[in-house]
Amino acid sequence: MAKQERALRTREALIKSAAEVFDCEGFGVASLTTISNRAGVSNGALHFHFASKAALAEAVEEAAGRRLDHVTRQATRGPNALQCLVNATHDLARGLREDVVLRAGFGLSSEQSYAGGQNLRLEWRRWVEGALKRADGEGVLTENLSAQDVMLAVVAATVGFEVLGARDATWLSYRTLTRFWQLLLPRLTPPAVLGALRAEGVHGPRSRSTAPRIGGQGSEP
């Protein structure tokens, strides 16, 4: 059992180390020697767990995919699908800021030198599309507004924040996401629904003096 636990710890250390190197240098430039040194293990130990750099990248993607799945499952806590979508974008942005595995997993989606089997940006698009279809079915979208058009706008913006945020975390800040939703939500939903929505997400600050409000003033705590 102790041997299995040690092997699991080594594998997890290699996945995290690979994510850090991929995030910093890119898949094409990253070397297995750099990854193993960063993880504090030998090249032999790395090859025992992963046959190639591509196999290691696939493991990073799989780990990142589990994190994305957790983000979207947690986002189901809300009064309607539109609020769930807002919540998910905040949680995803926070994860991309703080979790290098999630960030590297998304970054691998655009690596031309890596043809992985999992595209997290595509998975994110599919989830956003499903959330907006649910919102449309709940009647919380403005009449005659196309859920497909909204999906394109939300995905383009959030993936743009992800790409820009890789070098400037301001793009993934709570304030940036909140302002984005403050601008967009009044176009997406009737006034009767808008008043119950929180552009800062359900995990944002609840203080009236600090929480940004749709159409109002506020500052990031």
MODELLER restraints for C-alpha pairs under 7 A, 6 or more apart:
rsr = mdl.restraints
at = mdl.atoms
rsr.add(forms.Gaussian(group=physical.xy_distance, feature=features.Distance(at['CA:11:A'], at['CA:49:A']), mean=6.59, stdev=0.5))
rsr.add(forms.Gaussian(group=physical.xy_distance, feature=features.Distance(at['CA:13:A'], at['CA:39:A']), mean=5.54, stdev=0.5))
rsr.add(forms.Gaussian(group=physical.xy_distance, feature=features.Distance(at['CA:14:A'], at['CA:35:A']), mean=6.93, stdev=0.5))
rsr.add(forms.Gaussian(group=physical.xy_distance, feature=features.Distance(at['CA:14:A'], at['CA:36:A']), mean=6.72, stdev=0.5))
rsr.add(forms.Gaussian(group=physical.xy_distance, feature=features.Distance(at['CA:14:A'], at['CA:39:A']), mean=5.54, stdev=0.5))
rsr.add(forms.Gaussian(group=physical.xy_distance, feature=features.Distance(at['CA:15:A'], at['CA:56:A']), mean=6.85, stdev=0.5))
rsr.add(forms.Gaussian(group=physical.xy_distance, feature=features.Distance(at['CA:15:A'], at['CA:59:A']), mean=6.69, stdev=0.5))
rsr.add(forms.Gaussian(group=physical.xy_distance, feature=features.Distance(at['CA:15:A'], at['CA:60:A']), mean=5.70, stdev=0.5))
rsr.add(forms.Gaussian(group=physical.xy_distance, feature=features.Distance(at['CA:16:A'], at['CA:101:A']), mean=6.26, stdev=0.5))
rsr.add(forms.Gaussian(group=physical.xy_distance, feature=features.Distance(at['CA:17:A'], at['CA:35:A']), mean=5.59, stdev=0.5))
rsr.add(forms.Gaussian(group=physical.xy_distance, feature=features.Distance(at['CA:17:A'], at['CA:38:A']), mean=5.94, stdev=0.5))
rsr.add(forms.Gaussian(group=physical.xy_distance, feature=features.Distance(at['CA:17:A'], at['CA:39:A']), mean=5.44, stdev=0.5))
rsr.add(forms.Gaussian(group=physical.xy_distance, feature=features.Distance(at['CA:18:A'], at['CA:35:A']), mean=5.44, stdev=0.5))
rsr.add(forms.Gaussian(group=physical.xy_distance, feature=features.Distance(at['CA:19:A'], at['CA:60:A']), mean=6.34, stdev=0.5))
rsr.add(forms.Gaussian(group=physical.xy_distance, feature=features.Distance(at['CA:19:A'], at['CA:100:A']), mean=6.17, stdev=0.5))
rsr.add(forms.Gaussian(group=physical.xy_distance, feature=features.Distance(at['CA:19:A'], at['CA:101:A']), mean=5.20, stdev=0.5))
rsr.add(forms.Gaussian(group=physical.xy_distance, feature=features.Distance(at['CA:19:A'], at['CA:104:A']), mean=5.29, stdev=0.5))
rsr.add(forms.Gaussian(group=physical.xy_distance, feature=features.Distance(at['CA:20:A'], at['CA:100:A']), mean=6.17, stdev=0.5))
rsr.add(forms.Gaussian(group=physical.xy_distance, feature=features.Distance(at['CA:21:A'], at['CA:30:A']), mean=6.20, stdev=0.5))
rsr.add(forms.Gaussian(group=physical.xy_distance, feature=features.Distance(at['CA:21:A'], at['CA:35:A']), mean=6.62, stdev=0.5))
rsr.add(forms.Gaussian(group=physical.xy_distance, feature=features.Distance(at['CA:22:A'], at['CA:30:A']), mean=6.18, stdev=0.5))
rsr.add(forms.Gaussian(group=physical.xy_distance, feature=features.Distance(at['CA:22:A'], at['CA:104:A']), mean=6.23, stdev=0.5))
rsr.add(forms.Gaussian(group=physical.xy_distance, feature=features.Distance(at['CA:23:A'], at['CA:104:A']), mean=5.05, stdev=0.5))
rsr.add(forms.Gaussian(group=physical.xy_distance, feature=features.Distance(at['CA:27:A'], at['CA:111:A']), mean=6.84, stdev=0.5))
rsr.add(forms.Gaussian(group=physical.xy_distance, feature=features.Distance(at['CA:28:A'], at['CA:113:A']), mean=5.75, stdev=0.5))
rsr.add(forms.Gaussian(group=physical.xy_distance, feature=features.Distance(at['CA:32:A'], at['CA:53:A']), mean=6.65, stdev=0.5))
rsr.add(forms.Gaussian(group=physical.xy_distance, feature=features.Distance(at['CA:33:A'], at['CA:43:A']), mean=6.40, stdev=0.5))
rsr.add(forms.Gaussian(group=physical.xy_distance, feature=features.Distance(at['CA:36:A'], at['CA:42:A']), mean=5.95, stdev=0.5))
rsr.add(forms.Gaussian(group=physical.xy_distance, feature=features.Distance(at['CA:36:A'], at['CA:43:A']), mean=5.89, stdev=0.5))
rsr.add(forms.Gaussian(group=physical.xy_distance, feature=features.Distance(at['CA:36:A'], at['CA:46:A']), mean=6.33, stdev=0.5))
rsr.add(forms.Gaussian(group=physical.xy_distance, feature=features.Distance(at['CA:50:A'], at['CA:56:A']), mean=5.76, stdev=0.5))
rsr.add(forms.Gaussian(group=physical.xy_distance, feature=features.Distance(at['CA:58:A'], at['CA:116:A']), mean=6.38, stdev=0.5))
rsr.add(forms.Gaussian(group=physical.xy_distance, feature=features.Distance(at['CA:60:A'], at['CA:101:A']), mean=6.44, stdev=0.5))
rsr.add(forms.Gaussian(group=physical.xy_distance, feature=features.Distance(at['CA:60:A'], at['CA:105:A']), mean=5.98, stdev=0.5))
rsr.add(forms.Gaussian(group=physical.xy_distance, feature=features.Distance(at['CA:61:A'], at['CA:105:A']), mean=4.62, stdev=0.5))
rsr.add(forms.Gaussian(group=physical.xy_distance, feature=features.Distance(at['CA:61:A'], at['CA:118:A']), mean=6.61, stdev=0.5))
rsr.add(forms.Gaussian(group=physical.xy_distance, feature=features.Distance(at['CA:64:A'], at['CA:101:A']), mean=5.65, stdev=0.5))
rsr.add(forms.Gaussian(group=physical.xy_distance, feature=features.Distance(at['CA:64:A'], at['CA:102:A']), mean=4.39, stdev=0.5))
rsr.add(forms.Gaussian(group=physical.xy_distance, feature=features.Distance(at['CA:64:A'], at['CA:105:A']), mean=5.20, stdev=0.5))
rsr.add(forms.Gaussian(group=physical.xy_distance, feature=features.Distance(at['CA:65:A'], at['CA:120:A']), mean=6.64, stdev=0.5))
rsr.add(forms.Gaussian(group=physical.xy_distance, feature=features.Distance(at['CA:67:A'], at['CA:102:A']), mean=6.55, stdev=0.5))
rsr.add(forms.Gaussian(group=physical.xy_distance, feature=features.Distance(at['CA:71:A'], at['CA:88:A']), mean=6.23, stdev=0.5))
rsr.add(forms.Gaussian(group=physical.xy_distance, feature=features.Distance(at['CA:71:A'], at['CA:91:A']), mean=6.21, stdev=0.5))
rsr.add(forms.Gaussian(group=physical.xy_distance, feature=features.Distance(at['CA:71:A'], at['CA:92:A']), mean=6.36, stdev=0.5))
rsr.add(forms.Gaussian(group=physical.xy_distance, feature=features.Distance(at['CA:72:A'], at['CA:88:A']), mean=5.95, stdev=0.5))
rsr.add(forms.Gaussian(group=physical.xy_distance, feature=features.Distance(at['CA:75:A'], at['CA:84:A']), mean=4.96, stdev=0.5))
rsr.add(forms.Gaussian(group=physical.xy_distance, feature=features.Distance(at['CA:75:A'], at['CA:85:A']), mean=6.89, stdev=0.5))
rsr.add(forms.Gaussian(group=physical.xy_distance, feature=features.Distance(at['CA:75:A'], at['CA:87:A']), mean=5.67, stdev=0.5))
rsr.add(forms.Gaussian(group=physical.xy_distance, feature=features.Distance(at['CA:75:A'], at['CA:88:A']), mean=5.08, stdev=0.5))
rsr.add(forms.Gaussian(group=physical.xy_distance, feature=features.Distance(at['CA:76:A'], at['CA:84:A']), mean=5.49, stdev=0.5))
rsr.add(forms.Gaussian(group=physical.xy_distance, feature=features.Distance(at['CA:77:A'], at['CA:84:A']), mean=6.43, stdev=0.5))
rsr.add(forms.Gaussian(group=physical.xy_distance, feature=features.Distance(at['CA:78:A'], at['CA:84:A']), mean=5.34, stdev=0.5))
rsr.add(forms.Gaussian(group=physical.xy_distance, feature=features.Distance(at['CA:80:A'], at['CA:135:A']), mean=6.80, stdev=0.5))
rsr.add(forms.Gaussian(group=physical.xy_distance, feature=features.Distance(at['CA:81:A'], at['CA:131:A']), mean=5.72, stdev=0.5))
rsr.add(forms.Gaussian(group=physical.xy_distance, feature=features.Distance(at['CA:81:A'], at['CA:132:A']), mean=6.89, stdev=0.5))
rsr.add(forms.Gaussian(group=physical.xy_distance, feature=features.Distance(at['CA:81:A'], at['CA:134:A']), mean=5.98, stdev=0.5))
rsr.add(forms.Gaussian(group=physical.xy_distance, feature=features.Distance(at['CA:81:A'], at['CA:135:A']), mean=4.82, stdev=0.5))
rsr.add(forms.Gaussian(group=physical.xy_distance, feature=features.Distance(at['CA:82:A'], at['CA:132:A']), mean=6.76, stdev=0.5))
rsr.add(forms.Gaussian(group=physical.xy_distance, feature=features.Distance(at['CA:82:A'], at['CA:135:A']), mean=5.59, stdev=0.5))
rsr.add(forms.Gaussian(group=physical.xy_distance, feature=features.Distance(at['CA:83:A'], at['CA:197:A']), mean=6.18, stdev=0.5))
rsr.add(forms.Gaussian(group=physical.xy_distance, feature=features.Distance(at['CA:85:A'], at['CA:128:A']), mean=6.99, stdev=0.5))
rsr.add(forms.Gaussian(group=physical.xy_distance, feature=features.Distance(at['CA:85:A'], at['CA:131:A']), mean=6.44, stdev=0.5))
rsr.add(forms.Gaussian(group=physical.xy_distance, feature=features.Distance(at['CA:86:A'], at['CA:199:A']), mean=6.74, stdev=0.5))
rsr.add(forms.Gaussian(group=physical.xy_distance, feature=features.Distance(at['CA:86:A'], at['CA:201:A']), mean=5.84, stdev=0.5))
rsr.add(forms.Gaussian(group=physical.xy_distance, feature=features.Distance(at['CA:87:A'], at['CA:201:A']), mean=4.66, stdev=0.5))
rsr.add(forms.Gaussian(group=physical.xy_distance, feature=features.Distance(at['CA:87:A'], at['CA:202:A']), mean=6.29, stdev=0.5))
rsr.add(forms.Gaussian(group=physical.xy_distance, feature=features.Distance(at['CA:90:A'], at['CA:174:A']), mean=6.77, stdev=0.5))
rsr.add(forms.Gaussian(group=physical.xy_distance, feature=features.Distance(at['CA:90:A'], at['CA:177:A']), mean=6.52, stdev=0.5))
rsr.add(forms.Gaussian(group=physical.xy_distance, feature=features.Distance(at['CA:90:A'], at['CA:201:A']), mean=6.70, stdev=0.5))
rsr.add(forms.Gaussian(group=physical.xy_distance, feature=features.Distance(at['CA:93:A'], at['CA:172:A']), mean=5.11, stdev=0.5))
rsr.add(forms.Gaussian(group=physical.xy_distance, feature=features.Distance(at['CA:94:A'], at['CA:172:A']), mean=6.98, stdev=0.5))
rsr.add(forms.Gaussian(group=physical.xy_distance, feature=features.Distance(at['CA:95:A'], at['CA:102:A']), mean=6.75, stdev=0.5))
rsr.add(forms.Gaussian(group=physical.xy_distance, feature=features.Distance(at['CA:96:A'], at['CA:102:A']), mean=5.99, stdev=0.5))
rsr.add(forms.Gaussian(group=physical.xy_distance, feature=features.Distance(at['CA:96:A'], at['CA:103:A']), mean=4.93, stdev=0.5))
rsr.add(forms.Gaussian(group=physical.xy_distance, feature=features.Distance(at['CA:97:A'], at['CA:169:A']), mean=6.48, stdev=0.5))
rsr.add(forms.Gaussian(group=physical.xy_distance, feature=features.Distance(at['CA:97:A'], at['CA:172:A']), mean=6.58, stdev=0.5))
rsr.add(forms.Gaussian(group=physical.xy_distance, feature=features.Distance(at['CA:105:A'], at['CA:120:A']), mean=6.93, stdev=0.5))
rsr.add(forms.Gaussian(group=physical.xy_distance, feature=features.Distance(at['CA:106:A'], at['CA:120:A']), mean=5.55, stdev=0.5))
rsr.add(forms.Gaussian(group=physical.xy_distance, feature=features.Distance(at['CA:106:A'], at['CA:121:A']), mean=6.38, stdev=0.5))
rsr.add(forms.Gaussian(group=physical.xy_distance, feature=features.Distance(at['CA:109:A'], at['CA:119:A']), mean=5.23, stdev=0.5))
rsr.add(forms.Gaussian(group=physical.xy_distance, feature=features.Distance(at['CA:109:A'], at['CA:120:A']), mean=6.51, stdev=0.5))
rsr.add(forms.Gaussian(group=physical.xy_distance, feature=features.Distance(at['CA:109:A'], at['CA:121:A']), mean=6.66, stdev=0.5))
rsr.add(forms.Gaussian(group=physical.xy_distance, feature=features.Distance(at['CA:125:A'], at['CA:155:A']), mean=6.02, stdev=0.5))
rsr.add(forms.Gaussian(group=physical.xy_distance, feature=features.Distance(at['CA:128:A'], at['CA:151:A']), mean=6.30, stdev=0.5))
rsr.add(forms.Gaussian(group=physical.xy_distance, feature=features.Distance(at['CA:129:A'], at['CA:151:A']), mean=5.56, stdev=0.5))
rsr.add(forms.Gaussian(group=physical.xy_distance, feature=features.Distance(at['CA:132:A'], at['CA:147:A']), mean=5.69, stdev=0.5))
rsr.add(forms.Gaussian(group=physical.xy_distance, feature=features.Distance(at['CA:132:A'], at['CA:151:A']), mean=6.85, stdev=0.5))
rsr.add(forms.Gaussian(group=physical.xy_distance, feature=features.Distance(at['CA:133:A'], at['CA:147:A']), mean=6.15, stdev=0.5))
rsr.add(forms.Gaussian(group=physical.xy_distance, feature=features.Distance(at['CA:135:A'], at['CA:141:A']), mean=6.35, stdev=0.5))
rsr.add(forms.Gaussian(group=physical.xy_distance, feature=features.Distance(at['CA:136:A'], at['CA:147:A']), mean=6.69, stdev=0.5))
rsr.add(forms.Gaussian(group=physical.xy_distance, feature=features.Distance(at['CA:140:A'], at['CA:189:A']), mean=5.76, stdev=0.5))
rsr.add(forms.Gaussian(group=physical.xy_distance, feature=features.Distance(at['CA:140:A'], at['CA:193:A']), mean=6.51, stdev=0.5))
rsr.add(forms.Gaussian(group=physical.xy_distance, feature=features.Distance(at['CA:141:A'], at['CA:188:A']), mean=5.49, stdev=0.5))
rsr.add(forms.Gaussian(group=physical.xy_distance, feature=features.Distance(at['CA:141:A'], at['CA:189:A']), mean=4.56, stdev=0.5))
rsr.add(forms.Gaussian(group=physical.xy_distance, feature=features.Distance(at['CA:141:A'], at['CA:190:A']), mean=6.96, stdev=0.5))
rsr.add(forms.Gaussian(group=physical.xy_distance, feature=features.Distance(at['CA:142:A'], at['CA:188:A']), mean=5.48, stdev=0.5))
rsr.add(forms.Gaussian(group=physical.xy_distance, feature=features.Distance(at['CA:142:A'], at['CA:189:A']), mean=4.57, stdev=0.5))
rsr.add(forms.Gaussian(group=physical.xy_distance, feature=features.Distance(at['CA:142:A'], at['CA:190:A']), mean=5.50, stdev=0.5))
rsr.add(forms.Gaussian(group=physical.xy_distance, feature=features.Distance(at['CA:161:A'], at['CA:171:A']), mean=5.29, stdev=0.5))
rsr.add(forms.Gaussian(group=physical.xy_distance, feature=features.Distance(at['CA:161:A'], at['CA:172:A']), mean=6.01, stdev=0.5))
rsr.add(forms.Gaussian(group=physical.xy_distance, feature=features.Distance(at['CA:162:A'], at['CA:172:A']), mean=6.85, stdev=0.5))
rsr.add(forms.Gaussian(group=physical.xy_distance, feature=features.Distance(at['CA:164:A'], at['CA:171:A']), mean=6.28, stdev=0.5))
rsr.add(forms.Gaussian(group=physical.xy_distance, feature=features.Distance(at['CA:165:A'], at['CA:171:A']), mean=4.91, stdev=0.5))
rsr.add(forms.Gaussian(group=physical.xy_distance, feature=features.Distance(at['CA:165:A'], at['CA:172:A']), mean=5.52, stdev=0.5))
rsr.add(forms.Gaussian(group=physical.xy_distance, feature=features.Distance(at['CA:175:A'], at['CA:220:A']), mean=5.71, stdev=0.5))
rsr.add(forms.Gaussian(group=physical.xy_distance, feature=features.Distance(at['CA:178:A'], at['CA:199:A']), mean=5.26, stdev=0.5))
rsr.add(forms.Gaussian(group=physical.xy_distance, feature=features.Distance(at['CA:178:A'], at['CA:200:A']), mean=4.91, stdev=0.5))
rsr.add(forms.Gaussian(group=physical.xy_distance, feature=features.Distance(at['CA:181:A'], at['CA:199:A']), mean=5.20, stdev=0.5))
rsr.add(forms.Gaussian(group=physical.xy_distance, feature=features.Distance(at['CA:182:A'], at['CA:199:A']), mean=5.68, stdev=0.5))
rsr.add(forms.Gaussian(group=physical.xy_distance, feature=features.Distance(at['CA:182:A'], at['CA:214:A']), mean=4.76, stdev=0.5))
rsr.add(forms.Gaussian(group=physical.xy_distance, feature=features.Distance(at['CA:182:A'], at['CA:215:A']), mean=6.48, stdev=0.5))
rsr.add(forms.Gaussian(group=physical.xy_distance, feature=features.Distance(at['CA:186:A'], at['CA:194:A']), mean=6.69, stdev=0.5))
rsr.add(forms.Gaussian(group=physical.xy_distance, feature=features.Distance(at['CA:199:A'], at['CA:213:A']), mean=6.68, stdev=0.5))
rsr.add(forms.Gaussian(group=physical.xy_distance, feature=features.Distance(at['CA:199:A'], at['CA:214:A']), mean=6.32, stdev=0.5))
rsr.add(forms.Gaussian(group=physical.xy_distance, feature=features.Distance(at['CA:200:A'], at['CA:212:A']), mean=6.59, stdev=0.5))
rsr.add(forms.Gaussian(group=physical.xy_distance, feature=features.Distance(at['CA:205:A'], at['CA:211:A']), mean=5.33, stdev=0.5))
rsr.add(forms.Gaussian(group=physical.xy_distance, feature=features.Distance(at['CA:210:A'], at['CA:218:A']), mean=5.73, stdev=0.5))
rsr.add(forms.Gaussian(group=physical.xy_distance, feature=features.Distance(at['CA:210:A'], at['CA:219:A']), mean=5.84, stdev=0.5))
rsr.add(forms.Gaussian(group=physical.xy_distance, feature=features.Distance(at['CA:210:A'], at['CA:220:A']), mean=6.76, stdev=0.5))
rsr.add(forms.Gaussian(group=physical.xy_distance, feature=features.Distance(at['CA:210:A'], at['CA:221:A']), mean=6.31, stdev=0.5))
rsr.add(forms.Gaussian(group=physical.xy_distance, feature=features.Distance(at['CA:211:A'], at['CA:218:A']), mean=5.78, stdev=0.5))
rsr.add(forms.Gaussian(group=physical.xy_distance, feature=features.Distance(at['CA:211:A'], at['CA:219:A']), mean=6.83, stdev=0.5))
rsr.add(forms.Gaussian(group=physical.xy_distance, feature=features.Distance(at['CA:212:A'], at['CA:218:A']), mean=4.06, stdev=0.5))
rsr.add(forms.Gaussian(group=physical.xy_distance, feature=features.Distance(at['CA:212:A'], at['CA:219:A']), mean=6.07, stdev=0.5))
